[in-house]
Amino acid sequence: MKYSRRQFLVRGAQVIGGSLAASLLARFSLAETALAQGSQEKPNWPLYWQEHAWVLVVDVGRCLGCGRCVRACKEENGVPLDREVYRTWVERYGIRADGQVTVTSPEGGLEGFPPPRDGEIRAFFVPKLCNQCAKPPCVKVCPVAATYRTGDGVILVDQQRCIGCRYCIQACPYGARFLHPVLSVADKCTWCYHRIVKGLLPACVQVCPTGARIFGDLKKPESPAARILATQPTSVLKPAMGTEPMVHYLGLDGVVI
């Protein structure tokens, strides 16, 4: 019986298991993903990964809560607009004089937010998404190696391997994963990997009217995000989890969860 390259790798992963077979399959799946979404030629993945280390900085003070990022993400990545699932969303934190904090995110912030509530003395918006962790718990729990981390630091899901078991959804401490309502596989933010491998910005970064999302490459010190991390203090979500997120926040209030 003749096997295609994919069938050979899948069969190898099933028979021998282990990190080597899973790694080979992940690399092939990554190439398929990029090529299927418009790459003109197959990149030299080992060299490409060696040259890049992606990072995202979110400037909380610049976010208007307009929801353009949420809409752009859904449209770019085939996430149904009429369903309550999001690769990225925006939360509004309202703080009252007595210290009470209210967190709202109607429709993920897709259509913006209502006017401030009575009694609030302060409010701000916090965009959230997959944190592309350097130590991702979602990768560890996947029983079929469908979730994997690329050499340049992006967590991807091989939809052809995913069995929809939801283990990774439960393992994510940031609530950044969901079961795709049409495909019935795990889905999440990929920083628009099909775009960044072609030198483009993630869709959410591209459409932000205030530059609240700053995307860059840690291996290129001149990139905006790398410059910020080198010169300004930033915070990450849930640092005690030890996941080493690659999404950093400027001006993050201590009340944010």
C-alpha positions, 0 to 999 in steps of 0.5 A, spaced: 500 500 500 502 506 498 502 512 503 502 519 502 507 523 506 502 525 511 499 518 512 506 516 513 507 521 519 500 519 522 501 512 521 508 513 525 505 517 530 500 512 531 505 506 531 511 509 535 508 515 538 513 519 542 516 526 541 519 525 534 513 522 530 509 528 533 514 533 531 515 531 524 507 531 523 507 538 527 512 541 522 508 538 516 502 540 518 505 547 519 507 547 512 500 545 510 497 551 514 501 556 511 501 554 504 493 553 504 492 560 506 496 563 501 504 562 501 507 562 494 512 557 496 514 552 502 518 556 507 525 553 510 521 552 516 528 550 521 531 557 518 525 561 519 524 559 526 531 560 527 530 567 525 524 569 529 521 569 536 514 573 536 511 577 541 505 582 542 505 588 547 498 590 549 498 598 551 491 598 555 491 605 556 490 606 548 484 601 548 478 604 546 473 598 546 471 599 539 471 592 538 474 592 531 479 587 533 474 582 535 470 583 528 477 583 524 479 577 527 473 573 526 472 575 519 480 573 518 479 566 521 473 564 519 470 564 526 462 565 526 460 572 527 453 570 530 456 565 535 459 567 542 466 564 541 472 568 540 479 568 538 480 575 541 475 579 545 475 585 550 473 586 557 471 592 560 473 593 567 469 598 571 471 601 578 466 604 583 468 608 589 468 603 594 473 599 590 468 594 587 470 592 580 465 590 575 468 586 568 463 586 562 464 583 555 458 583 551 459 579 545 466 579 546 466 587 545 464 586 538 460 592 538 463 596 543 460 598 550 455 602 553 456 608 556 459 608 563 455 606 569 453 610 575 457 610 580 463 608 577 469 613 578 474 609 573 473 604 567 478 601 562 479 596 557 483 590 556 484 586 550 485 578 551 487 572 547 491 566 547 498 568 550 502 563 546 505 561 552 513 558 552 510 553 557 503 551 554 499 547 558 495 546 552 500 542 549 502 537 554 495 535 555 493 534 548 492 526 547 494 526 539 499 532 539 494 536 535 496 542 539 503 544 538 508 550 539 512 552 533 519 554 533 518 561 533 513 561 539 506 560 536 501 555 539 497 552 533 492 546 532 492 541 527 485 541 525 486 534 522 488 531 528 484 534 533 479 529 536 475 535 540 476 532 547 476 539 550 482 537 554 486 543 552 480 548 553 480 546 560 487 546 561 488 553 558 488 558 564 486 564 560 480 561 557 483 563 550 480 556 547 474 554 545 470 548 541 469 551 534 461 550 533 462 548 526 468 544 525 468 541 532 475 542 533 479 546 538 480 553 536 484 559 538 488 565 536 494 564 532 496 571 531 494 570 524 500 565 523 498 565 515 499 572 515 505 573 519 509 568 515 508 572 509 511 578 513 504 581 514 501 583 521 495 579 525 489 582 523 487 585 530 493 589 530 492 591 523 485 594 524 487 597 531 485 605 530 490 607 536 495 602 536 494 599 542 496 592 539 504 592 538 506 586 534 514 584 533 520 580 533 524 579 539 530 577 535 529 584 531 531 589 537 529 594 532 521 592 532 516 596 536 514 590 541 522 589 542 523 596 543 518 596 548 520 590 552 527 593 552 525 600 555 519 599 559 516 595 565 510 590 562 506 585 566 503 578 564 496 575 566 497 570 571 504 570 572 503 565 578 501 560 573 508 559 570 506 559 563 511 564 561 506 568 556 508 572 550 503 577 550 505 583 555 501 589 557 503 596 558 499 599 564 496 593 566 492 595 573 492 590 579 485 588 579 485 585 572 484 577 572 
